[in-house]
Structures are given as structure tokens and as C-alpha cells.
Amino acid sequence: MTIRPDCYRIAVYTPHVDGDYFGKLLSTINEEAQAYNAQVTIIQTYMNYPHDTATAHPVFAEHMDACIIILKAVSESFVQTISEWGKPFVFIGYQEEASDFYSVVIDNRGGMKEAVVHLIDHGHTQIAFAAAMAHYDQRERYEAYREALQERGLPYQSELVLDLPSDMQNAGRDAAFTLLDNGHPFTAVVTGSDSNAFGMMIGLRERGIDVPSQVAVIGFDDIEQAAYRTFELTTIKQPHHQLAKTACDLLFRMLINKEVPEQRVTTIAVSLVKRSSCGCLGEAKHVKQSLEESLQTVESLRSTLIDIEFTNYELIQGLIRATSDEKVELSNLFWNSSHWGYLALWELGDTGKERLVIDRVFSKKNEALPAIGSEYPIAAFPPIDNLPLSVSAEGGDIVLVHPVTSETQDWGFLVLVGPLHTLNHLFINNLGRHSYTILTAALERERLYRQVSSLAENLEIVSRNTNDAIWDWDLITNKMEWNYRVYKMLGSISVHLTPDPLSLQDFIHPNDVTKIRCKLLEHFEHGVPYQLEYRVRQSDGGYKWLHTVGEVIRDRTGRPIRMIGTFTDITKKKEDEERIIRLAYHDTLTGLPNRSYMQERLEEEMETSKAAGLMLAVLMIDLDRFKIINDTLGHHAGDRLLQHTAEMLRKSVRSKDTIARLGGDEFIVILPAVHGSAEVKRMAERIINYLSEPILIEGQEAYSSASVGACFYPEDGLTVEMLIKHADMAMYKAKENGRNQMCFYTPAFSTHLVQNFNRVNQLRKAIEREEFELHYQPQVDAIHHKVTGVEALLRWKSSEFGMIAPSDFIPLAEENGLIVPISDWVLKEACRQLKKWQRQGLPSFTMSVNISAQHFQIQQFSKWVKKVLAEIGVAPSSICLEITESTAIQNMTYSREMMQELVDCGIRFAIDDFGTGHSSLMLLRRLPLHNVKIDKSFVSDMTGDDRDAGTIVKAVIAMSHSLGLSVIAEGVETKEQLLQLKNLNCDYIQGYLIGRPMSAEQFEDFLAAKQTES
């Protein structure tokens, strides 16, 4: 059906459609519109989520001929749009200074002044004011209150003024309590609304204050209930009918006659209605008349309550019908007298703009309905070509457009057709409004159902492709569903699984149960991602490692209702990680803990000793004849001697002591809870005696001895480094004294620090004298041996000591704060050399530069790197920065952010000497890395009898590739090592087999030779 061309279309934008104010205004507007042969479409602008009364959506803007806007129901952008379209509009109850639109308002100032003056005439001088001053009209009434006090010479007292959260009754009641609790005397109150006044009187009476003998009260609005309360309310009467009629007259003059009114604002006079709440009893005839009116109102209310009872029944039935099906039907909900309508939801159109798409429809009279799936832009919504005949001026029905929103989403709009409901005049929260809440809840439920179904389908697809198992926990019924892969993954123990979520807990490792509970609590309460690893006992007594992830699903109130997740069997990965960690923390030759483990253990024992007030000893042990045996009988004999030493040390010490191999022929022993130097000396001598016994190696007796140095905590040092250093000094003193003996540390040994001091001075001068130079070691791909990169290696060519290796001066530089300027020079020099080679036309390759831990941790490091590259003119993609494991994980958050900033501009990162630190690839995968460099110690051991070395290299390469990282093997010296690395799919090779570190000129010759070979 199409509205006749001669029928005007009037849009009314209003925050609400019910209550004394809005209900009466809309009734009059509808009546006036019919008199002008106009059809009314009401657009409700108030949205529950967010709590906003002004809409920016230009709903119906294209179709309407003119519109009325009640209060500030639309945004400024909306007003600008309809102004540009040249469509007449009038505001009711709202105006702005210096605006060019037309408004019809009541005389808020005059009415409030009259109320205040009336109280002053009654002798009141302590008059309080309470209103929701966020509203435009309430602010005007507040200003009038102040003006009235000033004009009558009464002081303004801020303690008696309350800005309320709303104009409802409960806000007035709370205001009464606040005024009384403040302790500031008052004898009268004026409020911004009648509902506030009712609440004020209730609150005063609850505190034992009589109205009006102790406190007089005046409201504003004169709603119907004001005349029949126990104490009739004195109030300012708003002429709703005249307000709406004046607005309609003005609008139709502009629409029909094209009239341009001279006056922008039309003010409607109000009047003070005197009743008992202010102390005015009135004449007998007024009292009698009031009583008769009250009786009539009671009869009207009795009839209305019957209607409400029936309405409530219909609402409940609608709720039952709406929630019984998977998808809610609009006809099942209660919409007062509305008999036709549809729901339109937001969707993204082909042009990328949102459009409203009709999702579902209903008609109680079998009238024609728009097609489901029809799309409309917001300005042309609702469409006018398919409305029922009853919406014409003669039909009497109106079109109501209501926003459908929830906490999580702006769904769209509901369009209803029907007469204005008479209950709207009396009740602000008419029962039909609850259907909107039910509808949004149903939409949330439908969306949740779709999400859950989609999630379950996706998880099943993932499960099929990854062999993951799926679990589904219904949090309402506390029942768990396990898919068939769970039973397959858990094996024989799966027969014990039931829908009870705790049925799996009996098999979880006791140490992991609390961890799981904490993770669940964090996920439910704080949204922390739920993912963790734990152990599940198998029938043979062993444990299987599972990695589980999950996510809770919540309803629209935020209540958790379901949780879905997966299991992944990571037992093999854990075994590999454990092996790698053991290899990283233990010496592969002797099986003893290595330096990393020893340092952590020593730190722990120091803390324990400090807390208990005990003494701790550290022994440094060095074999005296190891080099002779190693050189004479070969490396195999040397390895056997080291293994024998480890066995003897285990026999020599207590079970609570810790033995570690530091490297080469150096060992360290941590002795906690010792009672003095005599006990330590006895233990050291026992070690020396054991190690002095002959050992049979390949049929020959070999003799060795040991020098032992000892120091004490806390007497000789308070840090791990200091204790090791002092034990080392004592050990060298024992060697100086003739070997095969032990020596305690004394401060006199520290004289060698003077030598270090001199070395530091020389190092400082080396920077000034430019005694540093870079050597370059090539990196090639493992298959074709093509040069893909070069590592810049620092050398110190001292004018006093000659060429000094980095291991001899880098630690001094780090200890004395010289490493940062040295590192600065290295990067700049490497970039300058690379730029020079690029200008010479050499093949492109990556320049790798080692970055010290101290330099890396400087906050401005990333900016400094980018500045150096920009100044020299080197592309970031041609630079790879190498850092150690310990440097990378020292501050993971900082490392990740800083590295990502540099990676984003093209720079690459490599982890140097992997395997010598105490991290894992699973930890390092959190960093934006490109390469992993396997330490040369693992490579050199691959071709020997050390199977663990080959295993760790294989594991590192496999895990690196699984994480998308390339692998560079360092220290490749033999063809056998190269062949093994190729077979393990190592990506790049670096070592003496390819080329030793060389000067820039030598590297250029090396490249030329490579090109000649190819």
C-alpha cells in the first residue's frame, strides 16, 4: 500500500513514547496531524545501550515532509542534514541561543520563579532545590530558582542545591536523605519534576519530617497523580495540549503556506496549582471538587489496573513463546495494540555502507508485508510503499520506529503499526517496553547459538587436521562432552571419563591441579587467555603431557555459560625440550651440571645460607697435568680423564653438595652449611687424594693431580661472580705454590686487580687511538656454498700488547662500562664497510653484527640503530643483529617491543651461540627472530662419540624450522661436519672450513675467488 500523494508524512523524533509528558504530547500531535490529513511516524531515539537520547541516524529523513523533535532527541549533525534538505522542523521543549531553528517551549523560568516566590510569601527563607540538571528544561528552572532568591534578597546556599541523576521518584527520595544528612537547615523544597517531589515527600516522611508543617514541597509538571496523592502536590502545570498544538500549527504553516515565522521561540505560559503540600489548604469548594476528581481518577485507575493485569498476562505468555523456539517470532511478543510490524537489522552492503535488511515480519490481520531480505538505507527507512492502510490519516494508526540495542551491539530497528496506547499517559515504563528487552535478549541468544555452532564446526575441522581433541563444558548444567579424539589420545584411562568435569582430575598430576584451577579463575574473572600444559597419568604409571587451550562463551549479561577447548598431545615435544634443557644445563661429556646451572644453584644456596646464618664454601678445581695427557694420549684420553674426574668428585663430596664442570679441565664444587675452614680443608684434601690416584686409559696408567682454591660466603664475597672469581684466584695461587694442593683465598690475592686496572686503561686508550678493527667471516648456504652473509668480528690490535682476542678484553669492557662505545663503533664501522662494498658492486649479502647486552638494554637502542643506518645510507634489510639468549630473555617485554620496532623497518635478528644459555626455543618464539645460530661446541662434538651433541643439533634445527626460523651452524671445521649438517637440513654454514675471519681486503679476494669457482 502507498500513502496518497496528498497525505503529508510527519516524523516525530522523541526520546520516549510513554509517560505523562511524552504520552500526552504524542496524542495531541497525532490528533492535530489527522486534522491536516497527515500520517505520523514516531521514531523513538532513546537507546538502553548506550544510555543516550539523541540519535545521529537520519531515520525516515528522505520520506518525511516535516518533523517535530521533542526535547534534544537528535544530534546536531542530524539537524544540519534536514536543514540542508530544506525540510521544516520544530523543536518542542528545547531551544539554544544563537540557533536558527524554531522551538516551542514552556515558560520554565516564569513557572519556577512563581513557585519560589510563593514559598517566600509563605515565610520560607531556607528553600532547597533538587533537579536533574543534565536536562535543558531543568537547568532553566534552576537558573530561575537563583534569580527568584536574588530578587527577594535571599542568599544562594550551595548546600541546599542538589543535582539529581534523574527526574524519577527514587532520585527525589535519595535527595531528601542527602539534604537531611547534610545538616543544613531548610523549611521548603522545590523540585524539577513532580516525580522528584513525590520521592522527596516519601523520603521526608520516612525520616519523620511532616509535610507541609515542617517542610513544604512544590513540584513541576502537574502530572495526573499530583491531584490524588495523600498530600496533594502543589506544582507548576504544563499545558501539554497547548504545547503540542502550537508546535503543530507552526509546523503546518511552514509546510503548507511556506510561511517563515518571525519569532524563533514561542513560549507557552504555565501556572501554579496550589494544593496542600505547600501549606495551602484551599477553600471548601475546591476541596470538594478535588475529592470528586480524585474519585473519578480512582475509578479510572481501577479500570487501568485491570488492563495492566491482562497486559501483564499477555507479556508473560509472549515471553514463554519467544524463548521456547530457537529463533524468536515477532508475533509471539507483546506489542500493546500494535498489529503489524517487522525487524530490520544492520548489514554491510556491497558498497561498504551499512544498510537495514528486513529480517522477520508479523501481521495479526494478514495484511501484506515487506519481503524478508529487502535492503534500505537509513534515510529511506522505514519504506512507505508497503505500510497497512490503517496508517493513513483516516485510519488512525501511527508508525513507531524503535531502536533495538544491547550492551554488545546496535542491532537495528523495530517498526510497529498500531494506535497510540492510552496507558502511555499514566505509566512511564509501560509493559510493552519489556518486549524490546526480550527481543534483544533473543537476538543475543541467536547470535550466541550461531557463534557456538560455528566454533564447534571450526574446532572439529581443526581437530581433523591436527589430531587435536575437543572438549565442550556446559557451565549451566556442569556437564562435559568429550569428542572421540579425547578417548583416543588418553588411551585406556579414557574409560573413566564421564560427563562430570572432575572425572579427568583424578588422573592429573597433583602438582598441576592447582595450576589448572588458577588458570580457570584468571580466565573467568579477568579474561586472561586459558592455555597451559599439564600431565595426565597413564595406566602404566607414566605421564602424558597435554597442552590445552579454551575460551569461555558468555551471554549478553556477561555470565559464563559454556567453555570450549582442545587438547594437544605434546609429550614428544616435552621430551625433546627436556633433553635440550638438560643438554643446555649439563655438560654432555661428564653429565655434570654446567656453568649456567652452577650459577643458579650457587645463587639459591647463598640465599639459603643468608636466611639460616650459615657459612658456604666454593671450591675451584683445575687438573694439573690435563694438557700433557690430552696432547700425549689424544683427545679421547683427555675426555676419559675428565669423565674419571667427575666420578671421583661424586665420591668425594656429600649428597647435598653441587659439582659442576665450568669448561676445559675446570670444575667447581658448592659446599653449603660448612662449619669452618678445617672442614673445607678436609674435603678439599679428600678430593685431591682421589684425583691423584692413577687411571688406566687404553692400557696405560696415567697420573694427574688437582689444584684447589677455596673461598667462603659471605666472608669472601656477596655475589656469585665474586665468589667464583676469588675461588679462581685461590686456585691459581695453589698452582703457583707447586700444584696438587689447596689454598684459601685472602684479600692479598686481589693485587692482580691492579693488572686488570692497567688493562682497562689501555682498553680506554684503544678507543681513542682507534686500535680496533673488524675482521669478517663468511656465511654460506649449506647446499650451494653461495655467500649469503658475513659476520663482523671485533679485534684489538694493541700498540703495546699486539693482537688481542675478544675473549681477553670484552669481559673487561663489559665490567667497566666501555662496551657500549665499542659496540657503537662496531655497528658504524660494519655499516661503512658494507656501504663501501655495495658501491664497489660486490654481490649483495647480509652483514651480521654482534650486540652487547648492555647496549641492547639501552632504552634508545632502536632509535640509535635506525639513526646509524640512515646516516650511513645502509638498507635495514641488509643488516642482521646478533644477540645472546640471556640478552634476549633478560626483559622479554622490552626485548619483544624493541625488536619488533626494528623488524618492522626491515632489520633481521639472530640468536647467537644457541644452546649455551638457559632458554628454550619455545620461550624465544615469543620474539620476532629470523635466525638461530648453533654454538660451535655442539658442532665440534657431532663427529665424535658424543651422540647427545648430534641429537641436540638435530632437535634445534627441527624446532627452529617448525617456528619458521633459519639455522646457521657455527664452527664448522671438517667436511664430515658439513655433510652431517646438510643431512639435517641446516640452512647456512660458518666456520674455518668455509673461511677464517679475515680483513676487508682479504674478504674481497675471497669473494672474487668464489665467483671464479662458480
Secondary structure, DSSP 4 states (H G I P E B T S, - for coil): ----TTSEEEEEEES-S-HHHHHHHHHHHHHHHHHTTEEEEEEE--BTTTTB--B---TTTTT-SEEEEESS-B-HHHHHHHHHTT--EEEES---TT--SEEEEE-HHHHHHHHHHHHHHTT---EEEEE-TTSHHHHHHHHHHHHHHHHTTPPP-GGGEEE-S-SSHHHHHHHHHHHHHHT---SEEEESSHHHHHHHHHHHHHTT--TTTT-EEE-SB--GGGGSSSSPPBEEEP-HHHHHHHHHHHHHHHHHS----S-SEEEE--EEE--GGGT----HHHHHHHHHHHHHHHHHHHHHHHHHHHHHHHHHHHHHHHHHSSS--GGGS--TT--EEEEEEEEE-TTSSEEEEEEEEEETT----PPTT-EE-GGG-S-STT--GGGSTTT--EEEEEEEE-SS-EEEEEEEEEPPPGGGGT-SS-TTHHHHHHHHHHHHHHHHHHHHHHHHHHHHHHHHHH--EEEEEETTTTEEEE-HHHHHHHGGGGGG--SSGGGTGGGB-HHHHHHHHHHHHHHHHH---EEEEEEEE-TTS-EEEEEEEEEEEE-TTS-EEEEEEEEEE-HHHHHHHHHHHHHHHB-TTT--B-HHHHHHHHHHHHHHHHHHT-EEEEEEEEESSHHHHHHHH-HHHHHHHHHHHHHHHHHHS-TT-EEEEEETTEEEEEEEEE--HHHHHHHHHHHHHHHHS-EEETTEEE---EEEEEEEETTS-SSHHHHHHHHHHHHHHHHHTTSSSEEE--GGGGGHHHHHHHHHHHHHHHHHHT-EEEEEEEEEETTT--EEEEEEEEEEEETTTEEE-HHHHHHHHHHTT-HHHHHHHHHHHHHHHHHHHHHTTPPP-EEEEE--HHHHTSTTHHHHHHHHHHHHT--GGGEEEEEEHHHHHTTHHHHHHHHHHHHHTT-EEEEEEETSSS--HHHHTTS---EEEE-HHHHHHHTTT-HHHHHHHHHHHHHHHHTT-EEEE----SHHHHHHHHHTT--EE-STTT---B-HHHHHHHHHHHHHH-
